[in-house]
Structure formats: C-alpha cells, structure tokens
Amino acid sequence: MQSVLLLDDNLVNLKWLELLVQRLAQAQCLSFSDPAAALDYARSHRVDLVVVDYLMPDMNGLEFITAFRAVEGADSIPLLMITAHDEKEVRYRALEAGAYDFLPKPVDAAEFLARARNLLKLREASLRLADHAAWLTKEVELATREIRERERETVMSLVKAAGYRDYETGAHIARVGHYAHLIAQGLQLSAQDQALVLDAAAMHDIGKVGIPDHILLKPGRLDDEEMAIMRQHASLGHDLLKGSSSRLLQAGATIALGHHEKFDGSGYPQGLSGQDIPLFGRIVAVADVFDALTSERPYKKPWSLEDAADYLRAQRGLHFDPQCVDVFLAAWPQVLAIRQRFADEPKAPPVLAPLPDGAAA
C-alpha cells in the first residue's frame, strides 16, 4: 500500500483530493491542513507521493517543498504542486526547490489521477532500484569479505612458514599485531587502517625467509658482516610483497621496509627520519621492539616490563616516533592484557630417554 500525503489549508479542496486518492488502487491518503504537522509526519513515516497547494497562510508551498526536501530520505519522493494557471514564476521556483509536476486549479479528476498514478509508479520503480542497489552492495561486501579472508589466510600461512625458520613464535607475531592495533587506536586512525595494521604487522619480518640459517639461527651476537646480511631482511620482505594490488600486502611491504627505520635517521635500510618514515612503519617499530625486549630469546633473557617501558621513553624522538610511544604507554592496561592473552607457550621439561636394562642410574 502506497502512502499519499495531502496538504491544503482549504478543507473543501482537501476533501476533494481525498476522494480522488480513494480511486487510486493500492493507495491511502494522509490529509493535513498544517504544514508543520505534515513535516513531522514525514520525518517518521513512509511517504510515496506528496500533493501540496501553493497558497497557504503560515508556510506557502515553496517553503514547504524546501523544508520537506531537507527531511532525511525525502529527496527522491515525488511531489505534485497545485498552482493557478498564471503562476509561471512560482512553477519555475518550485521546480528548482524539488517539485516533480504541477496541477492547475481547479483540480481536474482525470488529470490528477493520471499524474498521481505516473508518479506513484515512478516511486515504486525508484524503491525497487534502491532495494536492488542495496542487495548488490551487500553481495559485493560479502564477496569482498570472503576474498579478504582468503587473502588473510594465505598471508598468515606465509608468515607461519617463515616462522618455522626462526625463533620468533606465533605469539610474538600476534602480540606485535595487537600492539600495533592499540597504537593505531590511540592515534585515532580510521577503523579500516586499524584493522589493516593489525593484519599487516604480522609480515614485518617476512624477509627473514631469505636469510641463511647460520645467521638467522645463530644463538650468539652477530658480527658486523653477519649483521649486514641480517639487515637485508627489511628489503627482502619489501621486495617479496611489493607490486601487489592487495592493500594488505601493500601495507605489509611498507611495514617490512620501514619498521627498522629510526626517528632520528640512524635506522635502516633507507636511513629515513621523522615523518618521512611511513606511519605504519613507525607504529610497528614500537610494537616490535617492545615485544622483542620483553621476550626470551636463545641469546638473551627477557627484560622486565618496567625496563622495556623506560627504554621506550629514553628512545622517544630518537629511535621511536614520540607520539607512538606516548599512546602505547598511555594504554598500559591494554598492553598487559595483550601480553597475557598471547603469552608464549611454556617450555616443556626435557624428557629423559629410559636407561638400558641393567644400567646404573
């Protein structure tokens, strides 16, 4: 059932319009003599066609059209205006304000019914088109979400494969991603960028797949030559991920290349400084270093949380973007929650092989 809103301060004219609407199939009328009441109704109810008289004392038809078009969702509702034959200037102004068609006074029944039916059909077609567009948008969103999820699964598989060659755990990758997400929230990045850095941060060390095992897995400190080779992982990761049309891989490439740059320009591989370092790289630098400091490695014991936090403060403006450090430390309770949620698996005690029969313990 379609809804026709009638507005005329003349009750005789209003009654005549009501009788005409009753002759329209699948249509009901809502009659108003007060423009303000008609606007209030339109703000909270569906309206498919508006018929308004021009000459009204408190608010004329032009003023009503302007106010009606300002109502949310009313910009495409057909509007039929009733005017006198000689009011051409009024008609021109009504068209500019948003009127679809006109009826001369006195209103002819046949002309009214023909124009009202045409405008109601137009409204019906417009709603069907809008419904189809909404359905199509939803289907595209679903398909895009599925593509992104498959893309994410592929990336995580690649990251996991790289992790098999390294001492870094899946928990480390998860913590770095969530720390980066926490910093992005504190910087008030868009929800899309917050989600993007959460996933893309996992690829920060993907270039280590190209580092030889005798360097990557060395338990002691690297010498200068070995360190130079290790530092190539930033560029290797970027080369591995760059050139993709995927925003996720593009972000991963940016992070891989930029997360070892330092705010004062002393980092690698490009020696960038300050705002020239991509924001995602600056964010992940804080997340990665904090987690590396507070995690156990074959060549070091973990730092205490307090010592790691002091290090971030000391390197604020030197190694790290000051703003990234500030928002990270300001979210300390959430940092602790992430550490607890993604804690490393406890190491199992060594299992001793059984002694041969007759051997002494």
C-alpha positions in Angstrom: 0.0 0.0 0.0 1.4 3.3 -1.1 1.0 6.5 1.0 -0.1 9.8 -0.4 0.4 12.9 1.8 -2.1 15.7 1.0 -1.5 19.3 2.3 -4.0 22.1 1.7 -5.3 24.6 4.2 -8.7 24.7 2.4 -10.7 21.8 3.8 -13.1 21.7 0.8 -10.1 21.2 -1.6 -8.6 18.7 0.8 -11.8 16.6 0.9 -11.9 16.6 -2.9 -8.3 15.4 -3.1 -9.1 12.6 -0.6 -11.9 11.4 -2.8 -9.6 11.3 -5.8 -6.9 9.3 -3.9 -9.5 6.7 -2.9 -9.9 5.9 -6.6 -6.2 5.0 -6.8 -5.6 1.3 -6.4 -3.2 0.3 -3.5 -3.0 3.9 -2.2 -4.0 5.5 1.1 -4.1 9.2 1.8 -2.9 11.2 4.8 -4.5 14.6 5.0 -3.0 17.7 6.6 -4.0 21.3 6.7 -1.0 22.3 8.8 2.4 22.2 7.0 4.3 21.7 10.3 2.2 18.7 11.2 2.8 17.3 7.7 6.5 17.7 8.1 6.5 16.0 11.5 4.6 13.0 10.0 7.1 12.8 7.0 10.1 12.6 9.4 8.9 9.3 11.0 6.6 7.7 8.4 6.9 6.4 4.8 5.5 8.7 2.2 5.3 7.8 -1.5 3.7 10.9 -3.0 3.1 14.5 -1.7 0.4 16.8 -3.1 0.7 20.3 -1.8 -1.1 23.6 -2.5 0.9 26.7 -3.1 -1.3 29.3 -1.3 -1.2 28.6 2.4 -1.0 31.3 5.2 1.7 30.1 7.6 4.0 28.3 5.1 3.4 28.5 1.4 4.0 25.6 -1.0 7.6 26.7 -2.0 8.6 27.0 1.6 7.1 23.6 2.4 8.9 21.9 -0.5 12.3 23.3 0.7 11.6 22.1 4.2 10.3 18.7 3.0 13.4 18.1 0.9 15.6 18.7 3.9 13.9 15.7 5.7 16.2 12.7 5.7 15.2 10.3 2.9 12.8 12.7 1.3 15.0 13.9 -1.5 13.6 11.4 -4.1 9.9 11.3 -3.1 7.7 12.6 -5.9 5.9 15.9 -5.2 3.0 17.3 -7.0 2.2 21.0 -6.5 -1.2 22.7 -7.1 -1.0 26.3 -8.6 -3.0 28.7 -10.6 -2.7 28.8 -14.4 -0.9 32.2 -14.4 1.7 31.4 -11.7 4.6 30.5 -14.0 7.2 32.2 -11.9 6.0 30.1 -8.9 6.3 26.9 -11.0 9.9 27.7 -12.0 10.9 28.3 -8.4 9.0 25.1 -7.4 11.0 23.1 -9.9 14.2 24.5 -8.5 13.1 23.6 -5.0 12.3 20.0 -5.9 8.7 19.7 -7.3 8.2 16.9 -9.9 4.9 18.1 -11.5 2.0 20.6 -11.3 -1.7 20.7 -11.3 -3.7 23.8 -12.2 -6.7 24.9 -10.2 -9.4 23.8 -10.1 -8.1 20.2 -10.0 -9.4 18.1 -12.8 -10.1 14.5 -11.6 -8.8 12.7 -14.8 -5.6 14.8 -14.9 -5.0 14.3 -11.1 -5.4 10.5 -11.4 -3.2 10.2 -14.4 -0.4 12.2 -12.9 -0.6 10.7 -9.5 -0.5 7.1 -11.0 2.6 8.0 -13.0 4.4 9.5 -10.0 3.5 6.5 -7.8 4.8 4.1 -10.5 8.0 6.2 -10.6 8.2 6.0 -6.8 7.7 2.2 -6.9 10.4 1.8 -9.5 12.8 4.0 -7.6 12.3 1.9 -4.4 12.9 -1.3 -6.4 16.0 0.1 -7.8 17.2 1.2 -4.4 16.5 -2.3 -2.9 18.4 -3.9 -5.8 21.3 -1.5 -5.3 21.3 -2.3 -1.5 21.2 -6.0 -2.3 24.0 -5.7 -4.8 26.1 -3.6 -2.3 25.6 -6.3 0.3 26.6 -9.1 -2.1 29.7 -7.2 -3.1 30.6 -6.6 0.6 30.2 -10.3 1.3 32.3 -11.3 -1.7 35.0 -8.8 -0.8 35.0 -10.0 2.8 35.5 -13.6 1.6 38.3 -12.5 -0.7 40.0 -10.6 2.1 39.6 -13.5 4.5 41.2 -15.9 2.0 43.9 -13.3 1.4 44.5 -13.1 5.1 44.7 -16.9 5.5 47.2 -17.0 2.7 49.3 -14.3 4.3 49.1 -16.0 7.7 50.2 -19.3 6.1 53.2 -17.5 4.5 54.1 -15.9 7.9 53.8 -19.2 9.7 56.0 -20.9 7.1 58.6 -18.1 7.6 58.3 -18.6 11.4 59.4 -22.2 11.2 62.9 -21.0 10.3 63.1 -18.5 13.2 63.0 -18.4 16.9 60.0 -15.9 16.8 56.8 -17.5 17.9 53.2 -17.2 16.6 52.5 -15.4 19.9 55.2 -12.8 19.2 53.5 -12.1 15.8 50.1 -11.9 17.4 51.4 -9.5 20.2 53.1 -7.2 17.7 49.9 -7.0 15.6 47.7 -6.2 18.6 50.2 -3.7 20.0 50.3 -2.0 16.6 46.5 -2.0 16.6 46.5 -0.4 20.0 48.8 2.3 18.9 46.7 2.9 15.7 43.6 3.3 18.0 45.5 5.8 20.2 46.4 7.8 17.1 42.7 7.8 16.1 43.3 6.2 12.7 40.3 5.0 10.8 38.7 1.7 11.7 39.9 0.4 8.3 43.5 1.4 9.0 43.4 0.0 12.5 42.3 -3.4 11.1 44.8 -3.2 8.3 47.8 -2.6 10.6 46.6 -5.4 12.9 47.0 -7.9 10.0 49.8 -6.4 8.1 52.1 -6.2 11.1 52.4 -10.0 11.0 54.5 -9.6 7.9 57.1 -7.3 9.4 59.9 -9.9 9.4 58.7 -11.9 6.4 62.0 -11.1 4.7 63.9 -13.4 7.1 63.0 -16.3 4.8 65.9 -15.1 2.7 68.5 -15.0 5.5 70.8 -18.0 5.7 70.2 -20.4 8.7 73.7 -20.0 10.1 73.0 -16.3 10.6 69.3 -16.4 11.3 69.6 -19.1 14.0 72.9 -18.1 15.5 72.5 -18.2 19.3 75.1 -15.5 20.0 75.7 -12.0 18.9 76.2 -11.4 15.2 79.4 -9.9 13.9 79.4 -6.9 11.6 79.3 -8.9 8.4 76.5 -11.1 9.7 74.6 -8.1 10.9 74.8 -6.5 7.4 73.3 -9.7 5.9 70.6 -9.9 8.6 69.6 -6.3 7.9 68.8 -7.2 4.4 65.6 -8.9 5.6 63.8 -5.5 5.6 64.4 -5.0 1.8 63.8 -8.7 1.1 60.4 -8.5 2.8 59.5 -5.4 0.8 60.6 -7.0 -2.4 58.6 -10.1 -1.6 55.4 -8.2 -1.0 55.6 -5.1 -3.2 53.7 -4.7 -6.5 50.5 -6.4 -5.3 47.1 -4.8 -5.8 46.2 -6.0 -2.3 46.0 -3.3 0.3 47.1 -5.9 2.9 50.2 -6.9 1.0 51.0 -3.2 0.2 50.8 -2.4 3.9 52.9 -5.4 4.7 55.6 -4.3 2.2 55.6 -0.8 3.8 56.0 -2.2 7.3 58.7 -4.7 6.3 60.8 -1.9 4.8 60.1 0.7 7.4 59.9 -0.9 10.8 63.7 -0.7 11.4 64.0 2.9 10.4 64.6 5.3 13.4 63.0 8.6 14.0 66.4 10.3 14.2 67.5 8.9 10.8 70.0 6.3 12.1 68.0 3.3 11.1 68.0 1.0 8.1 67.6 0.2 5.2 67.0 3.8 3.9 68.0 6.0 6.7 64.7 7.8 6.8 63.8 10.1 9.6 60.7 11.7 11.3 57.6 11.9 9.3 59.4 10.6 6.2 59.1 7.1 7.7 55.7 5.7 6.8 53.3 5.8 9.7 52.7 2.0 9.8 56.5 1.5 10.0 56.7 3.9 12.9 53.9 2.1 14.7 55.3 -1.4 14.2 58.8 -0.2 15.3 57.4 0.5 18.8 55.4 -2.7 18.9 58.2 -4.9 17.7 61.0 -3.6 19.8 58.9 -3.7 23.0 57.9 -7.3 22.4 61.4 -8.3 21.4 62.8 -6.7 24.6 60.3 -8.5 26.9 60.5 -11.9 25.2 63.1 -14.6 25.8 65.5 -15.4 23.0 68.2 -18.1 22.7 70.8 -15.3 23.1 69.1 -13.2 25.9 66.8 -13.2 28.9 63.6 -11.1 28.7 63.7 -7.6 30.0 61.2 -6.6 32.7 58.2 -4.6 31.6 59.4 -1.6 33.5 62.8 -1.6 31.9 61.3 -2.0 28.4 58.9 0.9 29.1 61.8 3.0 30.3 63.7 2.2 27.1 60.8 3.4 25.0 60.8 6.6 27.0 64.5 7.1 26.6 64.4 6.5 22.9 61.4 8.7 22.4 62.3 11.0 19.5 65.5 9.1 18.8 64.5 5.6 17.8 60.8 6.0 18.0 58.1 8.4 17.0 57.2 10.3 20.2 53.5 10.1 19.6 53.6 6.4 19.0 55.4 5.9 22.3 53.0 8.2 24.2 49.8 6.4 23.1 51.4 3.0 23.7 52.3 3.8 27.2 49.0 5.6 27.9 47.3 2.3 27.1 49.4 0.3 29.6 46.5 -1.8 31.0 45.6 -2.9 27.4 49.3 -3.7 26.8 49.3 -6.1 29.8 46.1 -7.7 28.7 47.6 -8.4 25.2 50.7 -9.9 26.8 48.5 -12.2 28.9 46.2 -13.1 26.1 49.0 -14.0 23.7 51.6 -15.4 26.1 54.3 -17.8 24.8 53.6 -21.4 25.4 55.6 -22.7 28.4 58.5 -24.8 27.5 58.1 -28.5 28.3 60.7 -30.1 30.7 63.2 -32.3 28.9 62.2 -35.9 28.6 65.0 -38.3 29.5 65.4 -41.5 27.5 64.9 -44.7 29.5 68.1 -46.4 30.7 69.1 -49.7 29.2 68.3 -52.8 31.2 70.9 -53.3 33.9 72.4 -49.9 33.6 73.2 -48.0 36.7 71.2 -44.8 37.3 
